[in-house]
Amino acid sequence: MHLPKITPQLSLVLVCPQIPPNTGNVARLCAVTGCRLVLVGPLGFSIAQKDLRRAGLDYWDKVFQSFFPSLEEYAAAHQDTRMHLFSSHAVKSYWQTEFRPGDHLVFGSEQHGLPAWFTESRASCLTTIPMLPDRRCLNLSTSVGIAAYEALRQLSFPGTPAAR
């Protein structure tokens, strides 16, 4: 079967992910939505690791992916890119965010989130997924899925009611 050429509408960026199944789940999400997966190191695991491959199943060959060894290198390469930095400490909800083709949805590591030096200079890009008070945060791959599908809904992703 020949798959049609897909131009990714969004990039899902994981900064220093530590838990292989989370990254594998996001890779699988990218494969089924056509989003680009961007991994920013250092990673807390090897991409060849068994758990990561199991979570991503046989989708790795269908994932548009790129890798940056550090957040500094990613930031330098994407100075003019529209970014949405997801943080449980942000005030603006993703429901208040307008997503556009080419946007990068950026998520920090499971343990530490995004570094302050990166978010402080991009405060207007901070967005959050609403939660009840006194809860720490959502799982990384769950957060990425929630945000990605809202962005894709706004972009009339095939299969959504707006795109039919």
Contacts in CASP RR format, 6 or more apart in sequence:
PFRMAT RR
TARGET T0000
AUTHOR 0000-0000-0000
METHOD contacts of the structure
MODEL  1
MHLPKITPQLSLVLVCPQIPPNTGNVARLCAVTGCRLVLVGPLGFSIAQK
DLRRAGLDYWDKVFQSFFPSLEEYAAAHQDTRMHLFSSHAVKSYWQTEFR
PGDHLVFGSEQHGLPAWFTESRASCLTTIPMLPDRRCLNLSTSVGIAAYE
ALRQLSFPGTPAAR
3 62 0 8 1.000
6 34 0 8 1.000
6 64 0 8 1.000
8 34 0 8 1.000
8 35 0 8 1.000
8 36 0 8 1.000
8 64 0 8 1.000
8 102 0 8 1.000
9 34 0 8 1.000
9 35 0 8 1.000
9 101 0 8 1.000
9 102 0 8 1.000
9 152 0 8 1.000
9 155 0 8 1.000
9 157 0 8 1.000
10 33 0 8 1.000
10 35 0 8 1.000
10 36 0 8 1.000
10 99 0 8 1.000
10 101 0 8 1.000
10 102 0 8 1.000
10 103 0 8 1.000
10 104 0 8 1.000
10 105 0 8 1.000
10 148 0 8 1.000
10 151 0 8 1.000
10 152 0 8 1.000
10 155 0 8 1.000
11 35 0 8 1.000
11 36 0 8 1.000
11 37 0 8 1.000
11 38 0 8 1.000
11 102 0 8 1.000
11 103 0 8 1.000
11 104 0 8 1.000
11 105 0 8 1.000
12 26 0 8 1.000
12 29 0 8 1.000
12 30 0 8 1.000
12 35 0 8 1.000
12 36 0 8 1.000
12 37 0 8 1.000
12 38 0 8 1.000
12 104 0 8 1.000
12 105 0 8 1.000
12 107 0 8 1.000
12 144 0 8 1.000
12 148 0 8 1.000
13 38 0 8 1.000
13 40 0 8 1.000
13 74 0 8 1.000
13 83 0 8 1.000
13 104 0 8 1.000
13 105 0 8 1.000
13 106 0 8 1.000
13 107 0 8 1.000
14 22 0 8 1.000
14 23 0 8 1.000
14 26 0 8 1.000
14 37 0 8 1.000
14 38 0 8 1.000
14 39 0 8 1.000
14 40 0 8 1.000
14 107 0 8 1.000
14 108 0 8 1.000
14 140 0 8 1.000
14 144 0 8 1.000
15 40 0 8 1.000
15 41 0 8 1.000
15 71 0 8 1.000
15 74 0 8 1.000
15 106 0 8 1.000
15 107 0 8 1.000
15 108 0 8 1.000
15 109 0 8 1.000
15 113 0 8 1.000
15 114 0 8 1.000
15 118 0 8 1.000
16 40 0 8 1.000
16 41 0 8 1.000
16 42 0 8 1.000
16 43 0 8 1.000
16 44 0 8 1.000
16 71 0 8 1.000
16 108 0 8 1.000
16 109 0 8 1.000
16 112 0 8 1.000
17 23 0 8 1.000
17 39 0 8 1.000
17 43 0 8 1.000
17 44 0 8 1.000
17 45 0 8 1.000
17 108 0 8 1.000
17 109 0 8 1.000
17 110 0 8 1.000
17 140 0 8 1.000
18 43 0 8 1.000
18 44 0 8 1.000
18 45 0 8 1.000
18 109 0 8 1.000
18 110 0 8 1.000
18 111 0 8 1.000
19 45 0 8 1.000
19 110 0 8 1.000
19 140 0 8 1.000
20 45 0 8 1.000
20 49 0 8 1.000
20 51 0 8 1.000
20 52 0 8 1.000
20 55 0 8 1.000
21 51 0 8 1.000
21 52 0 8 1.000
21 54 0 8 1.000
21 55 0 8 1.000
21 141 0 8 1.000
22 55 0 8 1.000
22 110 0 8 1.000
22 139 0 8 1.000
22 140 0 8 1.000
22 141 0 8 1.000
23 39 0 8 1.000
23 43 0 8 1.000
23 45 0 8 1.000
23 52 0 8 1.000
23 55 0 8 1.000
23 141 0 8 1.000
24 52 0 8 1.000
24 53 0 8 1.000
24 55 0 8 1.000
24 56 0 8 1.000
24 141 0 8 1.000
25 55 0 8 1.000
25 56 0 8 1.000
25 141 0 8 1.000
26 37 0 8 1.000
26 140 0 8 1.000
26 141 0 8 1.000
26 144 0 8 1.000
26 145 0 8 1.000
27 37 0 8 1.000
27 52 0 8 1.000
27 55 0 8 1.000
27 56 0 8 1.000
27 59 0 8 1.000
27 60 0 8 1.000
27 63 0 8 1.000
27 65 0 8 1.000
28 55 0 8 1.000
28 56 0 8 1.000
28 57 0 8 1.000
28 59 0 8 1.000
29 35 0 8 1.000
29 141 0 8 1.000
29 144 0 8 1.000
29 145 0 8 1.000
29 148 0 8 1.000
30 36 0 8 1.000
30 37 0 8 1.000
30 59 0 8 1.000
30 63 0 8 1.000
30 64 0 8 1.000
30 65 0 8 1.000
31 56 0 8 1.000
31 59 0 8 1.000
31 60 0 8 1.000
31 62 0 8 1.000
31 63 0 8 1.000
32 59 0 8 1.000
33 148 0 8 1.000
33 149 0 8 1.000
33 152 0 8 1.000
33 157 0 8 1.000
34 64 0 8 1.000
35 64 0 8 1.000
35 148 0 8 1.000
35 152 0 8 1.000
36 64 0 8 1.000
36 65 0 8 1.000
36 66 0 8 1.000
37 63 0 8 1.000
37 64 0 8 1.000
37 65 0 8 1.000
37 66 0 8 1.000
38 65 0 8 1.000
38 66 0 8 1.000
38 67 0 8 1.000
38 68 0 8 1.000
38 74 0 8 1.000
38 104 0 8 1.000
39 47 0 8 1.000
39 65 0 8 1.000
39 66 0 8 1.000
39 67 0 8 1.000
39 68 0 8 1.000
40 67 0 8 1.000
40 68 0 8 1.000
40 70 0 8 1.000
40 71 0 8 1.000
40 73 0 8 1.000
40 74 0 8 1.000
41 67 0 8 1.000
41 68 0 8 1.000
41 69 0 8 1.000
41 70 0 8 1.000
41 71 0 8 1.000
42 69 0 8 1.000
42 70 0 8 1.000
45 51 0 8 1.000
45 52 0 8 1.000
46 52 0 8 1.000
53 60 0 8 1.000
68 74 0 8 1.000
68 77 0 8 1.000
71 115 0 8 1.000
71 118 0 8 1.000
75 118 0 8 1.000
78 104 0 8 1.000
81 102 0 8 1.000
81 103 0 8 1.000
81 104 0 8 1.000
82 100 0 8 1.000
82 102 0 8 1.000
82 103 0 8 1.000
82 104 0 8 1.000
83 103 0 8 1.000
83 104 0 8 1.000
83 105 0 8 1.000
83 106 0 8 1.000
83 122 0 8 1.000
83 125 0 8 1.000
84 94 0 8 1.000
84 97 0 8 1.000
84 99 0 8 1.000
84 103 0 8 1.000
84 104 0 8 1.000
84 105 0 8 1.000
84 106 0 8 1.000
84 125 0 8 1.000
84 127 0 8 1.000
84 147 0 8 1.000
84 151 0 8 1.000
85 106 0 8 1.000
85 114 0 8 1.000
85 118 0 8 1.000
85 119 0 8 1.000
85 122 0 8 1.000
85 125 0 8 1.000
85 126 0 8 1.000
85 127 0 8 1.000
86 94 0 8 1.000
86 105 0 8 1.000
86 106 0 8 1.000
86 107 0 8 1.000
86 108 0 8 1.000
86 114 0 8 1.000
86 127 0 8 1.000
86 128 0 8 1.000
86 129 0 8 1.000
86 143 0 8 1.000
86 147 0 8 1.000
87 113 0 8 1.000
87 114 0 8 1.000
87 119 0 8 1.000
87 126 0 8 1.000
87 127 0 8 1.000
87 128 0 8 1.000
88 128 0 8 1.000
88 129 0 8 1.000
88 131 0 8 1.000
88 136 0 8 1.000
88 137 0 8 1.000
88 138 0 8 1.000
89 126 0 8 1.000
89 128 0 8 1.000
90 126 0 8 1.000
90 127 0 8 1.000
90 128 0 8 1.000
91 126 0 8 1.000
91 128 0 8 1.000
92 126 0 8 1.000
92 127 0 8 1.000
92 128 0 8 1.000
93 127 0 8 1.000
93 128 0 8 1.000
93 129 0 8 1.000
93 130 0 8 1.000
94 127 0 8 1.000
94 128 0 8 1.000
94 129 0 8 1.000
94 146 0 8 1.000
94 147 0 8 1.000
94 150 0 8 1.000
95 130 0 8 1.000
95 150 0 8 1.000
96 127 0 8 1.000
97 127 0 8 1.000
97 150 0 8 1.000
98 154 0 8 1.000
99 150 0 8 1.000
99 151 0 8 1.000
99 154 0 8 1.000
99 155 0 8 1.000
100 155 0 8 1.000
101 155 0 8 1.000
103 151 0 8 1.000
105 144 0 8 1.000
105 147 0 8 1.000
105 148 0 8 1.000
105 151 0 8 1.000
106 114 0 8 1.000
107 113 0 8 1.000
107 114 0 8 1.000
107 140 0 8 1.000
107 143 0 8 1.000
107 144 0 8 1.000
107 147 0 8 1.000
108 114 0 8 1.000
108 140 0 8 1.000
109 140 0 8 1.000
110 139 0 8 1.000
110 140 0 8 1.000
119 125 0 8 1.000
119 126 0 8 1.000
127 147 0 8 1.000
129 138 0 8 1.000
129 143 0 8 1.000
129 146 0 8 1.000
129 147 0 8 1.000
131 137 0 8 1.000
131 138 0 8 1.000
137 143 0 8 1.000
138 146 0 8 1.000
149 157 0 8 1.000
152 160 0 8 1.000
153 160 0 8 1.000
153 162 0 8 1.000
156 162 0 8 1.000
156 163 0 8 1.000
157 163 0 8 1.000
END
